Amino acid sequence: MMNDSELIDLFTRGIQQVDPDKADKVQELGLDAQLSDLALDSLAIMELVTFVEEQIGTRFHDDDLAQLTTFAQLADLIRREQSA
C-alpha cells in the first residue's frame, strides 16, 4: 500500500503530465488540498485520474469519481483498490 509521500509523488507526476506549471504546487498543498486549489478544469482532472489508473493498474468506478474533490479522496480510492 502506498504511503502519503508516494501518493504525493504519484499525483505530482500526474499533474506534470496534465499541467506542468502546477506540478510543484501539489507538494506544497499536500493530500488535504482540494483539486480545485490547482485550478484544474474537469478534463484535466480526468486526465490526472487516467494517469493514476494507468500507473497503479486499475480503473475506478464512475460513482466514486463523481464524488472526488480532494487529493485525500483520490488517495483513499487508491488505497481501497490496493487492498482489494
N, CA and C of each residue as an Amber inpcrd file, in Angstrom:
protein
   252
   0.8500000  -1.1820000   0.0000000   0.0000000   0.0000000   0.0000000
   0.8960000   1.2460000   0.0000000   0.5040000   2.2200000  -0.7790000
   1.3060000   3.4330000  -0.9240000   1.1610000   4.3280000   0.3050000
   2.2950000   4.9160000   0.7370000   2.2380000   5.8760000   1.8300000
   1.9670000   7.2820000   1.2740000   1.7700000   8.2440000   2.1750000
   1.4220000   9.6070000   1.7500000   2.4610000  10.2030000   0.8100000
   3.7220000  10.0000000   1.1030000   4.7900000  10.5530000   0.2760000
   4.7510000   9.9720000  -1.1360000   4.5300000   8.6720000  -1.2340000
   4.4460000   8.0260000  -2.5450000   3.2270000   8.5220000  -3.3230000
   2.1210000   8.7420000  -2.6220000   0.9170000   9.2530000  -3.2710000
   1.1250000  10.6660000  -3.7940000   1.7570000  11.5040000  -2.9820000
   2.0240000  12.8800000  -3.4290000   2.9480000  12.8620000  -4.6420000
   3.9350000  11.9900000  -4.6340000   4.8260000  11.8620000  -5.7980000
   4.0390000  11.4170000  -7.0360000   3.1350000  10.4590000  -6.8610000
   2.3090000   9.9930000  -7.9710000   1.4440000  11.1290000  -8.5100000
   0.8070000  11.8800000  -7.6180000  -0.0370000  12.9870000  -8.0470000
   0.7880000  14.0760000  -8.7230000   1.9830000  14.3250000  -8.2160000
   2.8570000  15.3280000  -8.8220000   3.2190000  14.9140000 -10.2470000
   3.5450000  13.6430000 -10.4430000   3.8650000  13.1590000 -11.7940000
   2.6530000  13.2680000 -12.7110000   1.4750000  12.9900000 -12.1690000
   0.2550000  13.1120000 -12.9650000  -0.0220000  14.5440000 -13.3720000
   0.1190000  15.4680000 -12.4320000  -0.0920000  16.8880000 -12.7340000
   0.9630000  17.3670000 -13.7220000   2.1680000  16.8360000 -13.6060000
   3.2400000  17.1900000 -14.5510000   2.8110000  16.8550000 -15.9810000
   2.1020000  15.7450000 -16.1520000   1.6100000  15.3570000 -17.4740000
   0.4760000  16.2590000 -17.9560000  -0.3710000  16.6870000 -17.0140000
  -1.5840000  17.4350000 -17.3430000  -1.3290000  18.9330000 -17.4780000
  -0.6080000  19.4760000 -16.4980000  -0.3410000  20.9240000 -16.4680000
   0.9810000  21.1540000 -15.7390000   2.0950000  21.0720000 -16.4610000
   3.4280000  21.1290000 -15.8460000   3.6610000  22.3270000 -14.9300000
   3.0370000  23.4490000 -15.2160000   3.2430000  24.6450000 -14.3920000
   2.6940000  24.4930000 -12.9760000   1.8150000  23.5300000 -12.7720000
   1.1710000  23.3670000 -11.4650000   1.7090000  22.1860000 -10.6640000
   2.6370000  21.4470000 -11.2270000   3.1190000  20.2220000 -10.5910000
   3.7580000  20.4730000  -9.2280000   4.5470000  21.5190000  -9.0970000
   5.2080000  21.7950000  -7.8190000   4.2220000  22.1530000  -6.7150000
   3.0720000  22.6470000  -7.0920000   2.0830000  23.0750000  -6.1030000
   1.5020000  21.8970000  -5.3250000   1.4780000  20.7090000  -5.9110000
   0.9610000  19.5310000  -5.2180000   1.7680000  19.2700000  -3.9520000
   3.0890000  19.3800000  -4.0570000   3.9540000  19.1820000  -2.8970000
   3.6260000  20.1920000  -1.7970000   3.3750000  21.4380000  -2.1830000
   3.0420000  22.4960000  -1.2110000   1.7190000  22.2370000  -0.5160000
   0.7190000  21.8260000  -1.2890000  -0.6390000  21.7040000  -0.7760000
  -0.8730000  20.4370000   0.0360000  -0.2790000  19.3340000  -0.3690000
  -0.4600000  18.0760000   0.3450000  -1.7770000  17.4000000   0.0090000
  -2.0300000  16.2770000   0.6710000  -3.1910000  15.4600000   0.3610000
  -4.5160000  16.1000000   0.7390000  -4.5320000  16.9890000   1.7060000
  -5.7940000  17.5920000   2.1390000  -6.2880000  18.6870000   1.2090000
  -5.5100000  19.0030000   0.2020000  -5.8810000  20.0730000  -0.7290000
  -7.0670000  19.6640000  -1.5920000  -7.8510000  20.6410000  -1.9410000
  -8.9360000  20.4540000  -2.8960000  -8.3310000  20.3780000  -4.2990000
  -8.8880000  19.5410000  -5.1300000  -8.4290000  19.5050000  -6.5180000
  -8.5980000  20.8780000  -7.1620000  -9.6090000  21.6120000  -6.7420000
  -9.8530000  22.9460000  -7.2880000  -8.7650000  23.9510000  -6.8880000
  -7.9780000  23.6360000  -5.8470000  -6.8850000  24.5320000  -5.4480000
  -5.8480000  24.6810000  -6.5580000  -5.7890000  23.7110000  -7.4520000
  -4.8510000  23.7830000  -8.5770000  -5.4810000  24.4120000  -9.8090000
  -6.7400000  24.7860000  -9.6970000  -7.4770000  25.4060000 -10.8050000
  -7.4490000  24.5290000 -12.0560000  -7.6530000  23.2370000 -11.8380000
  -7.7220000  22.2980000 -12.9600000  -9.1630000  22.2130000 -13.4370000
  -9.3510000  22.1910000 -14.7380000 -10.7090000  22.0030000 -15.2490000
 -11.0580000  20.5150000 -15.1880000 -12.3060000  20.1910000 -15.4970000
 -12.7600000  18.8030000 -15.3600000 -11.9920000  17.8570000 -16.2900000
 -11.6170000  18.3240000 -17.4540000 -10.8380000  17.4910000 -18.3700000
  -9.4650000  17.1710000 -17.7720000  -8.8180000  18.1690000 -17.2010000
  -7.5050000  17.9550000 -16.5830000  -7.6060000  16.9890000 -15.4030000
  -8.6760000  17.0850000 -14.6360000  -8.8660000  16.1690000 -13.5030000
  -9.0310000  14.7390000 -14.0220000  -9.8000000  14.5720000 -15.0780000
  -9.9760000  13.2350000 -15.6370000  -8.6710000  12.7020000 -16.2330000
  -7.8660000  13.5740000 -16.8090000  -6.5510000  13.1460000 -17.3130000
  -5.6570000  12.7080000 -16.1600000  -5.7250000  13.4270000 -15.0360000
  -4.9670000  13.0390000 -13.8460000  -5.4310000  11.6690000 -13.3550000
  -6.7320000  11.4720000 -13.2690000  -7.2790000  10.1930000 -12.8110000
  -6.8510000   9.0690000 -13.7490000  -6.9030000   9.3070000 -15.0390000
  -6.4820000   8.2950000 -16.0080000  -5.0080000   7.9500000 -15.8260000
  -4.1760000   8.9590000 -15.6120000  -2.7520000   8.7290000 -15.3560000
  -2.5860000   7.8380000 -14.1280000  -3.2920000   8.1680000 -13.0440000
  -3.1960000   7.3870000 -11.8050000  -3.6590000   5.9520000 -12.0540000
  -4.7730000   5.7870000 -12.7360000  -5.2830000   4.4440000 -13.0210000
  -4.2550000   3.6210000 -13.7900000  -3.6360000   4.2330000 -14.7840000
  -2.6230000   3.5240000 -15.5750000  -1.4100000   3.1560000 -14.7300000
  -1.0130000   4.0360000 -13.8390000   0.1710000   3.7890000 -13.0210000
  -0.0450000   2.6690000 -12.0100000  -1.2570000   2.5780000 -11.4640000
  -1.4970000   1.5500000 -10.4440000  -2.2160000   0.3260000 -11.0080000
  -2.5920000   0.3750000 -12.2970000  -3.1800000  -0.7800000 -12.9410000
  -4.6010000  -1.0960000 -12.5120000  -5.4180000  -0.0690000 -12.3880000
  -6.8120000  -0.2770000 -12.0030000  -7.7070000   0.7260000 -12.7140000
  -8.9870000   0.5550000 -12.5390000  -9.9700000   1.5010000 -13.0660000
 -10.9490000   1.7910000 -11.9520000 -11.1360000   3.0660000 -11.6340000
 -12.0540000   3.4670000 -10.5670000 -13.4840000   3.4940000 -11.0880000
 -14.4250000   3.2720000 -10.1800000 -15.8420000   3.3430000 -10.5280000
 -16.2580000   4.7970000 -10.7480000 -17.0840000   5.0240000 -11.7500000
 -17.5470000   6.3790000 -12.0600000 -18.2500000   7.0310000 -10.8810000
 -18.9960000   6.2480000 -10.0980000 -19.6870000   6.7970000  -8.9220000
 -18.6910000   7.3740000  -7.9150000 -17.5700000   6.6850000  -7.7310000
 -16.5360000   7.1850000  -6.8160000 -15.9060000   8.4600000  -7.3490000
 -15.6750000   8.4980000  -8.6480000 -15.0330000   9.6640000  -9.2540000
 -15.9360000  10.8940000  -9.2130000 -17.2360000  10.6850000  -9.2650000
 -18.1780000  11.8020000  -9.2420000 -18.1130000  12.5530000  -7.9140000
 -17.6870000  11.8780000  -6.8550000 -17.6180000  12.4820000  -5.5260000
 -16.2400000  13.0720000  -5.2090000 -15.3110000  12.9500000  -6.1280000
 -13.9170000  13.3200000  -5.9040000 -13.7200000  14.8330000  -5.8590000
 -13.2420000  15.3440000  -4.7010000 -12.9600000  16.7740000  -4.5910000
 -11.5730000  17.0620000  -4.0010000 -10.9550000  16.0790000  -3.3510000
  -9.6530000  16.3110000  -2.7320000  -8.6530000  15.2350000  -3.1490000
  -7.3810000  15.5550000  -2.9850000  -6.3410000  14.5620000  -3.2200000
  -6.4630000  13.4270000  -2.2110000  -6.9100000  13.7250000  -0.9890000
  -7.0820000  12.6920000   0.0360000  -8.1360000  11.6720000  -0.4010000
  -9.1910000  12.1370000  -1.0340000 -10.2160000  11.2060000  -1.5290000
  -9.6590000  10.3200000  -2.6350000  -8.8580000  10.8930000  -3.5050000
  -8.2150000  10.0970000  -4.5470000  -7.2550000   9.0920000  -3.9170000
  -6.5280000   9.5170000  -2.8930000  -5.6260000   8.6150000  -2.1690000
  -6.4090000   7.4660000  -1.5390000  -7.5750000   7.7620000  -0.9710000
  -8.4160000   6.7150000  -0.3790000  -8.8750000   5.7090000  -1.4270000
  -9.2360000   6.2000000  -2.6170000  -9.6250000   5.2900000  -3.7050000
  -8.4690000   4.3590000  -4.0680000  -7.2790000   4.9260000  -4.1510000
  -6.0930000   4.1310000  -4.4820000  -5.8640000   3.0740000  -3.4180000
  -5.9030000   3.4750000  -2.1650000  -5.6630000   2.5310000  -1.0650000
  -6.7260000   1.4350000  -1.0270000  -7.9600000   1.8120000  -1.3000000
  -9.0420000   0.8260000  -1.3190000  -8.7980000  -0.2090000  -2.4320000
  -8.3870000   0.2740000  -3.5960000  -8.1110000  -0.6330000  -4.7130000
  -6.9100000  -1.5370000  -4.4170000  -5.9020000  -0.9870000  -3.7570000
  -4.7110000  -1.7740000  -3.4690000  -4.9740000  -2.8350000  -2.4200000
  -5.9350000  -2.6040000  -1.5410000  -6.2090000  -3.5830000  -0.5020000
  -7.2690000  -4.5990000  -0.9190000  -7.8720000  -4.3790000  -2.0800000
  -8.9360000  -5.2960000  -2.5560000  -8.3510000  -6.5880000  -3.0990000
